[in-house]
């Protein structure tokens, strides 16, 4: 299984869709305290004993460890100690804003085979959301890592805010930009995770424009297969196509609560990182046997949805918290159903490209549960 190790709750960014929203006074009255039991005694930085962590992971022959935060690179020395102790035991992954990537010695960086990097598209959009100078700093750090011999996978991990539905233009930029072209990209729509930010009129407009943009992006993706004889790793796309090719239904595609868990700063094991302080989603601790951890799944409308076998339920926290009203969640689901239906309609064309040996079916294989949530 995959385990997100929360190294710290601290972050060296103040992003509009994360830090700023969490500080809104309106969000303090989201009524989640009436729905869930919270424990806010978790330490700010990880106090997990590395020996105990090693013993826990040793009980899972397919364990993968993901460095996570806050911002994990605020705990560089701790990461180095963990790598020194576990390098020959488990594979490593990381999700980071990459601002401190240049401070992390390349010999350690090379041990982390897949790294999700927070970028929201071009310089203007990234700096708007994540702070002035962020884009240049991150791109410089990525180029430096490449020059020093890093050959792992950098995945641009985007956030799409309801104010800007231009997913096609922003993903296209990341693929084609000369600063640092990406071939692996994932995105998440900032919707349904806070109570105060739903506006029916604005989000209805977003969904309409986003769906048009997604259709353009799918066409672009397939055109690139034909021209360049490759499959760009757009994670929300390759996962759906892989399932369609193999006729495989799915549970929650992020893995939360069944194939993926988070290890909190105190050593609790919970369903996912966003639930690190919610007692209702505690799965065990480092003394637990991994295959006996508590399991969790979606409920409610997702159970009867005719897209569930391909969607899986989008997000466990979103499904359980229900912070947006029903009409808002329906609009979110509209974006999911639209892109799944678009991909289903393109399946014969993709199968023909496979038959012609322009691409291969294995081009759609991917490592599951290491960070990309898959369903935006």
VOPAGU-2260 file (C-alpha; in pm, 1 decimal, decimal comma):
REM VOPAGU-2260
SITE   aa  ch    i         X         Y         Z
SITE  UNK   A    0       0,0       0,0       0,0
SITE  UNK   A    1      93,9     366,0     -27,2
SITE  UNK   A    2     150,4     576,0     283,9
SITE  UNK   A    3     163,8     957,0     294,2
SITE  UNK   A    4     401,1    1050,1     574,6
SITE  UNK   A    5     299,3    1391,9     707,4
SITE  UNK   A    6     631,1    1546,3     806,5
SITE  UNK   A    7     497,3    1885,1     913,2
SITE  UNK   A    8     180,9    2092,9     910,3
SITE  UNK   A    9     386,4    2401,8     827,3
SITE  UNK   A   10     420,7    2544,0     477,3
SITE  UNK   A   11     637,8    2813,9     320,4
SITE  UNK   A   12     359,1    2924,8      84,5
SITE  UNK   A   13      31,8    3107,3     141,0
SITE  UNK   A   14    -172,0    2993,1    -158,5
SITE  UNK   A   15    -508,2    3153,1    -231,3
SITE  UNK   A   16    -692,9    2820,5    -242,9
SITE  UNK   A   17    -531,7    2668,5      65,8
SITE  UNK   A   18    -390,9    2903,1     329,0
SITE  UNK   A   19    -613,8    3200,6     250,2
SITE  UNK   A   20    -932,5    2993,6     243,8
SITE  UNK   A   21    -849,7    2813,3     566,5
SITE  UNK   A   22    -808,8    3151,8     737,6
SITE  UNK   A   23   -1152,5    3280,8     633,3
SITE  UNK   A   24   -1370,9    3352,5     934,3
SITE  UNK   A   25   -1673,3    3218,7     747,0
SITE  UNK   A   26   -1514,6    2873,3     728,0
SITE  UNK   A   27   -1489,9    2852,0    1106,9
SITE  UNK   A   28   -1864,7    2790,1    1109,9
SITE  UNK   A   29   -1869,6    2493,6     869,7
SITE  UNK   A   30   -2046,6    2270,3    1125,9
SITE  UNK   A   31   -1804,6    1980,0    1073,8
SITE  UNK   A   32   -1762,2    1959,6    1451,0
SITE  UNK   A   33   -2121,9    1835,1    1462,0
SITE  UNK   A   34   -2050,1    1568,7    1201,1
SITE  UNK   A   35   -1703,8    1446,0    1300,7
SITE  UNK   A   36   -1498,5    1405,6    1615,5
SITE  UNK   A   37   -1174,5    1606,1    1596,2
SITE  UNK   A   38    -840,2    1572,0    1771,0
SITE  UNK   A   39    -626,2    1882,7    1736,0
SITE  UNK   A   40    -342,8    1758,9    1956,9
SITE  UNK   A   41    -125,6    1643,9    1666,4
SITE  UNK   A   42     227,3    1790,3    1689,6
SITE  UNK   A   43     326,7    2044,7    1425,5
SITE  UNK   A   44     621,3    1836,3    1302,6
SITE  UNK   A   45     651,0    1460,5    1283,2
SITE  UNK   A   46     751,3    1283,2    1602,5
SITE  UNK   A   47     732,9     940,4    1441,0
SITE  UNK   A   48    1013,6     711,4    1549,1
SITE  UNK   A   49    1197,3     594,1    1236,5
SITE  UNK   A   50    1254,2     248,7    1385,5
SITE  UNK   A   51     879,5     210,0    1445,9
SITE  UNK   A   52     806,1     336,5    1095,7
SITE  UNK   A   53    1049,3      84,6     950,5
SITE  UNK   A   54     891,4    -201,4    1144,3
SITE  UNK   A   55     542,6     -98,3    1033,4
SITE  UNK   A   56     638,0     -74,0     665,4
SITE  UNK   A   57     822,1    -406,8     683,6
SITE  UNK   A   58     484,9    -573,6     744,6
SITE  UNK   A   59     370,6    -456,7     398,9
SITE  UNK   A   60     569,9    -614,6     116,3
SITE  UNK   A   61     437,5    -356,4    -131,7
SITE  UNK   A   62     479,5     -45,4      82,7
SITE  UNK   A   63     552,6     289,6     -82,7
SITE  UNK   A   64     633,1     596,0     127,8
SITE  UNK   A   65     526,7     944,1      16,0
SITE  UNK   A   66     684,7    1249,2     179,4
SITE  UNK   A   67     406,4    1499,5     245,1
SITE  UNK   A   68     319,4    1809,1     443,2
SITE  UNK   A   69     248,0    2100,6     482,8
SITE  UNK   A   70     567,0    2135,7     287,6
SITE  UNK   A   71     784,2    1826,3     335,7
SITE  UNK   A   72    1108,7    1998,8     233,5
SITE  UNK   A   73    1088,0    2208,7     550,2
SITE  UNK   A   74    1200,9    1881,7     711,6
SITE  UNK   A   75    1494,8    1799,7     483,6
SITE  UNK   A   76    1711,3    1650,9     758,2
SITE  UNK   A   77    1429,7    1422,3     868,5
SITE  UNK   A   78    1375,7    1308,4     509,8
SITE  UNK   A   79    1745,1    1229,8     475,3
SITE  UNK   A   80    1742,3    1021,5     793,6
SITE  UNK   A   81    1441,6     824,3     671,8
SITE  UNK   A   82    1601,5     762,7     333,1
SITE  UNK   A   83    1925,8     652,9     498,7
SITE  UNK   A   84    1734,3     402,4     709,2
SITE  UNK   A   85    1483,0     276,1     451,7
SITE  UNK   A   86    1644,2     323,7     110,3
SITE  UNK   A   87    1673,7     -48,0      37,7
SITE  UNK   A   88    1334,0    -127,4     192,6
SITE  UNK   A   89    1069,7      89,2      21,4
SITE  UNK   A   90    1032,9     318,7    -281,9
SITE  UNK   A   91     992,3     690,4    -211,3
SITE  UNK   A   92     762,2     953,9    -359,9
SITE  UNK   A   93     702,2    1318,7    -267,7
SITE  UNK   A   94     450,4    1600,6    -309,0
SITE  UNK   A   95     612,0    1943,6    -277,9
SITE  UNK   A   96     593,5    2306,4    -384,0
SITE  UNK   A   97     961,4    2262,2    -486,2
SITE  UNK   A   98    1067,4    2600,4    -349,6
SITE  UNK   A   99    1340,2    2433,1    -143,9
SITE  UNK   A  100    1430,2    2164,6    -395,4
SITE  UNK   A  101    1769,2    2328,6    -455,1
SITE  UNK   A  102    1850,2    2277,6     -85,4
SITE  UNK   A  103    1801,2    1901,9    -110,7
SITE  UNK   A  104    2118,3    1714,5    -208,1
SITE  UNK   A  105    2087,5    1549,1    -546,4
SITE  UNK   A  106    2200,7    1210,0    -412,1
SITE  UNK   A  107    1893,3    1203,4    -189,7
SITE  UNK   A  108    1665,4    1349,5    -453,9
SITE  UNK   A  109    1755,6    1065,4    -688,6
SITE  UNK   A  110    1614,6     820,6    -434,2
SITE  UNK   A  111    1267,1     971,3    -483,5
SITE  UNK   A  112    1145,3     836,1    -815,6
SITE  UNK   A  113     824,9    1038,5    -856,5
SITE  UNK   A  114     769,7    1395,1    -740,3
SITE  UNK   A  115     447,5    1593,8    -764,9
SITE  UNK   A  116     528,9    1962,8    -804,8
SITE  UNK   A  117     271,2    2233,0    -735,6
SITE  UNK   A  118     230,9    2450,4   -1045,7
SITE  UNK   A  119     -97,3    2588,9   -1174,4
SITE  UNK   A  120       1,0    2655,2   -1535,7
SITE  UNK   A  121     184,6    2953,6   -1677,2
SITE  UNK   A  122     382,2    3210,6   -1481,8
SITE  UNK   A  123      93,3    3453,9   -1448,5
SITE  UNK   A  124    -149,8    3193,4   -1314,2
SITE  UNK   A  125      99,9    3022,9   -1083,2
SITE  UNK   A  126     219,6    3349,6    -931,5
SITE  UNK   A  127    -138,1    3473,5    -893,0
SITE  UNK   A  128    -234,7    3166,3    -690,7
SITE  UNK   A  129      91,3    3085,7    -517,2
SITE  UNK   A  130     279,6    3414,6    -478,4
SITE  UNK   A  131     498,5    3639,4    -691,7
SITE  UNK   A  132     820,8    3475,1    -807,7
SITE  UNK   A  133     697,5    3120,1    -744,2
SITE  UNK   A  134     698,7    3007,7   -1108,0
SITE  UNK   A  135    1055,9    3118,3   -1181,2
SITE  UNK   A  136    1188,0    2974,7    -855,3
SITE  UNK   A  137    1026,1    2634,8    -910,4
SITE  UNK   A  138    1123,5    2607,5   -1277,6
SITE  UNK   A  139    1483,8    2699,3   -1195,4
SITE  UNK   A  140    1494,2    2433,8    -924,8
SITE  UNK   A  141    1354,0    2167,8   -1157,6
SITE  UNK   A  142    1605,9    2251,7   -1428,1
SITE  UNK   A  143    1887,5    2241,3   -1175,6
SITE  UNK   A  144    1777,2    1896,3   -1059,4
SITE  UNK   A  145    1772,5    1771,0   -1419,1
SITE  UNK   A  146    2118,8    1912,4   -1486,6
SITE  UNK   A  147    2247,2    1734,9   -1177,0
SITE  UNK   A  148    2121,3    1403,4   -1307,4
SITE  UNK   A  149    1770,2    1360,1   -1170,1
SITE  UNK   A  150    1590,8    1125,1   -1408,6
SITE  UNK   A  151    1272,7    1050,0   -1216,1
SITE  UNK   A  152     922,6    1171,3   -1297,3
SITE  UNK   A  153     820,9    1528,4   -1222,9
SITE  UNK   A  154     441,3    1563,6   -1227,6
SITE  UNK   A  155     292,2    1911,9   -1249,4
SITE  UNK   A  156      17,6    1909,3    -988,5
SITE  UNK   A  157    -229,1    2185,0   -1074,9
SITE  UNK   A  158    -521,4    2340,2    -891,7
SITE  UNK   A  159    -802,7    2470,9   -1112,0
SITE  UNK   A  160   -1000,1    2743,8    -939,1
SITE  UNK   A  161   -1361,3    2826,8   -1033,7
SITE  UNK   A  162   -1253,8    3173,2   -1146,0
SITE  UNK   A  163   -1036,2    3030,1   -1425,2
SITE  UNK   A  164   -1180,5    2733,2   -1620,5
SITE  UNK   A  165    -910,9    2739,2   -1891,9
SITE  UNK   A  166    -769,3    2391,3   -1825,4
SITE  UNK   A  167    -683,7    2338,0   -2192,4
SITE  UNK   A  168    -468,3    2649,2   -2223,5
SITE  UNK   A  169    -286,9    2592,6   -1894,7
SITE  UNK   A  170    -209,5    2224,0   -1952,9
SITE  UNK   A  171    -103,2    2297,8   -2310,7
SITE  UNK   A  172     135,2    2560,9   -2176,8
SITE  UNK   A  173     293,0    2316,3   -1933,5
SITE  UNK   A  174     347,5    2062,7   -2212,3
SITE  UNK   A  175     484,7    2304,8   -2469,6
SITE  UNK   A  176     665,1    2567,7   -2264,3
SITE  UNK   A  177    1039,2    2594,2   -2326,8
SITE  UNK   A  178    1123,5    2672,8   -1965,1
SITE  UNK   A  179    1055,1    2317,1   -1853,0
SITE  UNK   A  180     817,7    2103,3   -2063,0
SITE  UNK   A  181     610,3    1852,6   -1865,5
SITE  UNK   A  182     489,9    1517,2   -1995,5
SITE  UNK   A  183     315,8    1425,0   -1667,0
SITE  UNK   A  184      33,0    1642,4   -1533,8
SITE  UNK   A  185    -248,2    1612,5   -1282,0
SITE  UNK   A  186    -509,7    1867,7   -1177,2
SITE  UNK   A  187    -772,6    1907,8    -910,1
SITE  UNK   A  188   -1073,0    2139,8    -916,6
SITE  UNK   A  189   -1093,1    2357,2    -605,6
SITE  UNK   A  190   -1457,3    2277,9    -537,4
SITE  UNK   A  191   -1646,3    2120,4    -250,0
SITE  UNK   A  192   -1369,0    2143,7       8,1
SITE  UNK   A  193   -1486,9    2457,6     190,5
SITE  UNK   A  194   -1840,2    2553,3     293,2
SITE  UNK   A  195   -1831,3    2927,8     234,9
SITE  UNK   A  196   -1704,5    2941,5    -124,8
SITE  UNK   A  197   -2001,0    2802,1    -320,3
SITE  UNK   A  198   -2174,6    3043,2    -555,4
SITE  UNK   A  199   -2428,9    2871,0    -778,3
SITE  UNK   A  200   -2421,9    3126,6   -1057,8
SITE  UNK   A  201   -2042,8    3148,5   -1074,0
SITE  UNK   A  202   -1984,6    2775,8   -1048,8
SITE  UNK   A  203   -2248,9    2697,4   -1309,7
SITE  UNK   A  204   -2059,5    2926,6   -1547,3
SITE  UNK   A  205   -1732,9    2756,4   -1453,4
SITE  UNK   A  206   -1869,0    2407,9   -1523,9
SITE  UNK   A  207   -1997,7    2508,4   -1865,7
SITE  UNK   A  208   -1666,9    2665,4   -1970,4
SITE  UNK   A  209   -1449,6    2400,8   -1803,2
SITE  UNK   A  210   -1630,7    2118,1   -1983,0
SITE  UNK   A  211   -1571,8    2286,5   -2318,4
SITE  UNK   A  212   -1205,3    2328,9   -2227,9
SITE  UNK   A  213   -1174,2    1964,2   -2117,1
SITE  UNK   A  214   -1312,2    1847,7   -2451,0
SITE  UNK   A  215   -1050,0    2056,4   -2628,8
SITE  UNK   A  216    -781,9    1907,6   -2405,1
SITE  UNK   A  217    -889,6    1551,6   -2484,4
SITE  UNK   A  218    -869,6    1630,2   -2857,2
SITE  UNK   A  219    -524,5    1781,6   -2804,3
SITE  UNK   A  220    -413,9    1472,7   -2609,0
SITE  UNK   A  221    -520,1    1234,7   -2885,6
SITE  UNK   A  222    -372,3    1455,7   -3158,5
SITE  UNK   A  223     -40,0    1441,0   -2973,8
SITE  UNK   A  224     -58,9    1058,8   -2975,2
SITE  UNK   A  225     -88,9    1066,2   -3351,8
SITE  UNK   A  226     181,5    1326,2   -3409,4
SITE  UNK   A  227     441,0    1226,1   -3151,3
SITE  UNK   A  228     355,7     855,8   -3105,7
SITE  UNK   A  229     340,0     888,1   -2728,6
SITE  UNK   A  230      81,5     909,8   -2454,4
SITE  UNK   A  231     121,5    1217,2   -2238,7
SITE  UNK   A  232      63,0    1124,9   -1875,5
SITE  UNK   A  233    -243,9    1333,3   -1807,9
SITE  UNK   A  234    -336,6    1132,8   -1499,9
SITE  UNK   A  235    -711,6    1205,1   -1502,6
SITE  UNK   A  236    -719,4    1071,2   -1860,9
SITE  UNK   A  237    -484,8     772,5   -1857,7
SITE  UNK   A  238    -655,6     620,1   -1553,8
SITE  UNK   A  239    -997,2     621,1   -1718,1
SITE  UNK   A  240    -864,6     484,2   -2048,5
SITE  UNK   A  241    -669,6     211,2   -1868,4
SITE  UNK   A  242    -986,7     101,2   -1689,8
SITE  UNK   A  243   -1183,3     103,3   -2014,0
SITE  UNK   A  244    -917,2     -96,8   -2198,1
SITE  UNK   A  245    -899,7    -354,4   -1920,7
SITE  UNK   A  246   -1270,3    -338,7   -1831,3
SITE  UNK   A  247   -1179,3    -290,8   -1465,9
SITE  UNK   A  248   -1409,8    -116,9   -1216,8
SITE  UNK   A  249   -1246,8      96,4    -949,2
SITE  UNK   A  250   -1285,7     202,2    -589,2
SITE  UNK   A  251   -1173,0     551,1    -483,8
SITE  UNK   A  252    -896,2     618,1    -733,5
SITE  UNK   A  253    -677,5     804,8    -485,3
SITE  UNK   A  254    -670,8     488,4    -272,7
SITE  UNK   A  255    -789,1     663,1      43,9
SITE  UNK   A  256    -903,1     417,1     306,6
SITE  UNK   A  257    -837,0     101,1     108,7
SITE  UNK   A  258    -497,6     108,5     -68,8
SITE  UNK   A  259    -360,6     436,3      60,9
SITE  UNK   A  260    -331,7     586,9     407,0
SITE  UNK   A  261    -162,7     877,3     583,0
SITE  UNK   A  262      69,7     859,0     881,2
SITE  UNK   A  263      14,5    1164,5    1100,0
SITE  UNK   A  264     281,0    1356,5    1289,8
SITE  UNK   A  265     198,8    1156,0    1604,4
SITE  UNK   A  266     202,9     818,9    1428,9
SITE  UNK   A  267    -167,2     757,8    1381,0
SITE  UNK   A  268    -271,3     598,2    1053,6
SITE  UNK   A  269    -570,9     770,2     893,5
SITE  UNK   A  270    -764,0     734,5     568,6
SITE  UNK   A  271    -600,3    1031,1     394,2
SITE  UNK   A  272    -387,6    1338,6     471,5
SITE  UNK   A  273    -677,7    1583,9     472,4
SITE  UNK   A  274    -839,2    1377,8     750,4
SITE  UNK   A  275    -536,2    1379,5     978,0
SITE  UNK   A  276    -726,4    1533,3    1270,4
SITE  UNK   A  277   -1059,7    1354,3    1222,1
SITE  UNK   A  278   -1097,2    1064,4    1464,5
SITE  UNK   A  279   -1378,1     908,9    1257,8
SITE  UNK   A  280   -1124,9     814,7     988,1
SITE  UNK   A  281    -855,0     671,5    1209,8
SITE  UNK   A  282    -747,0     337,3    1062,5
SITE  UNK   A  283    -487,3     228,8    1317,1
SITE  UNK   A  284    -135,3     317,5    1424,3
SITE  UNK   A  285     221,9     202,8    1365,3
SITE  UNK   A  286     162,6    -102,9    1581,2
SITE  UNK   A  287    -116,2    -214,0    1347,2
SITE  UNK   A  288     -86,1    -478,4    1079,4
SITE  UNK   A  289    -124,4    -295,1     744,6
SITE  UNK   A  290    -369,4    -543,4     592,3
SITE  UNK   A  291    -590,4    -511,2     900,2
SITE  UNK   A  292    -620,2    -132,9     894,9
SITE  UNK   A  293    -976,4      -2,7     903,4
SITE  UNK   A  294   -1128,6      39,8     558,7
SITE  UNK   A  295   -1340,4     332,2     441,7
SITE  UNK   A  296   -1554,8     397,7     136,4
SITE  UNK   A  297   -1788,0     656,4      -9,2
SITE  UNK   A  298   -2157,3     663,3      71,5
SITE  UNK   A  299   -2471,9     848,6     -28,5
SITE  UNK   A  300   -2541,6     942,8    -389,5
SITE  UNK   A  301   -2213,0     793,5    -512,2
SITE  UNK   A  302   -2337,8     441,9    -440,5
SITE  UNK   A  303   -2618,0     463,6    -696,5
SITE  UNK   A  304   -2426,3     662,4    -957,9
SITE  UNK   A  305   -2392,4     498,2   -1298,6
SITE  UNK   A  306   -2039,7     640,1   -1329,5
SITE  UNK   A  307   -1916,5     499,1    -999,2
SITE  UNK   A  308   -1718,9     208,8   -1149,6
SITE  UNK   A  309   -1505,3     455,4   -1345,6
SITE  UNK   A  310   -1508,5     749,2   -1104,4
SITE  UNK   A  311   -1481,3     564,9    -774,2
SITE  UNK   A  312   -1635,1     851,8    -579,1
SITE  UNK   A  313   -1397,8    1143,3    -647,9
SITE  UNK   A  314   -1283,2    1213,1    -289,2
SITE  UNK   A  315   -1359,7    1050,4      45,9
SITE  UNK   A  316   -1344,9    1379,1     238,4
SITE  UNK   A  317   -1569,1    1559,6     -11,6
SITE  UNK   A  318   -1814,2    1269,9      -7,5
SITE  UNK   A  319   -1831,7    1250,6     371,1
SITE  UNK   A  320   -1808,7    1619,4     464,6
SITE  UNK   A  321   -2080,2    1738,0     222,0
SITE  UNK   A  322   -1977,9    2101,1     262,4
SITE  UNK   A  323   -2153,7    2216,2     -52,8
SITE  UNK   A  324   -2530,9    2187,5    -104,3
SITE  UNK   A  325   -2670,3    1914,1    -327,1
SITE  UNK   A  326   -2691,9    2134,1    -635,6
SITE  UNK   A  327   -2324,8    2228,3    -598,8
SITE  UNK   A  328   -2213,2    1867,3    -567,2
SITE  UNK   A  329   -2425,3    1781,5    -869,1
SITE  UNK   A  330   -2237,0    2043,4   -1070,1
SITE  UNK   A  331   -1903,9    1894,1    -958,1
SITE  UNK   A  332   -2027,1    1553,6   -1069,9
SITE  UNK   A  333   -2125,8    1706,6   -1402,4
SITE  UNK   A  334   -1759,1    1784,8   -1472,8
SITE  UNK   A  335   -1663,2    1426,0   -1390,3
SITE  UNK   A  336   -1936,3    1264,7   -1597,0
SITE  UNK   A  337   -1861,6    1493,6   -1889,5
SITE  UNK   A  338   -1493,5    1406,9   -1914,0
SITE  UNK   A  339   -1555,3    1035,0   -1856,4
SITE  UNK   A  340   -1818,8    1030,9   -2130,1
SITE  UNK   A  341   -1587,9    1221,3   -2364,5
SITE  UNK   A  342   -1309,9     968,8   -2304,8
SITE  UNK   A  343   -1549,8     677,7   -2357,0
SITE  UNK   A  344   -1649,4     825,9   -2692,0
SITE  UNK   A  345   -1280,4     843,8   -2792,2
SITE  UNK   A  346   -1202,1     484,6   -2691,0
SITE  UNK   A  347   -1247,8     336,9   -3044,1
SITE  UNK   A  348   -1008,7     596,5   -3182,5
SITE  UNK   A  349    -750,5     515,0   -2914,7
SITE  UNK   A  350    -794,4     141,8   -2970,1
SITE  UNK   A  351    -732,4     196,9   -3340,1
SITE  UNK   A  352    -409,2     382,4   -3263,3
SITE  UNK   A  353    -303,0      84,2   -3052,3
SITE  UNK   A  354    -392,9    -153,3   -3332,4
SITE  UNK   A  355    -187,6      56,0   -3575,4
SITE  UNK   A  356     102,8      43,1   -3325,3
SITE  UNK   A  357     115,7     421,9   -3308,5
SITE  UNK   A  358      94,1     379,5   -2932,8
SITE  UNK   A  359      80,3      79,5   -2698,0
SITE  UNK   A  360    -178,3     -25,0   -2443,9
SITE  UNK   A  361      92,6     -28,1   -2176,7
SITE  UNK   A  362     135,0     346,9   -2233,9
SITE  UNK   A  363    -177,7     388,9   -2022,0
SITE  UNK   A  364     -42,5     189,1   -1727,8
SITE  UNK   A  365      49,4     399,7   -1428,1
SITE  UNK   A  366     140,3     369,0   -1062,2
SITE  UNK   A  367    -175,7     401,7    -859,4
SITE  UNK   A  368    -220,1     578,6    -526,8
SITE  UNK   A  369     111,4     767,9    -506,8
SITE  UNK   A  370     -39,4    1115,4    -517,5
SITE  UNK   A  371    -252,0    1203,4    -820,3
SITE  UNK   A  372    -609,0    1176,5    -696,8
SITE  UNK   A  373    -711,2    1103,5   -1059,6
SITE  UNK   A  374   -1067,2    1240,8   -1044,8
SITE  UNK   A  375   -1054,0    1621,0   -1046,8
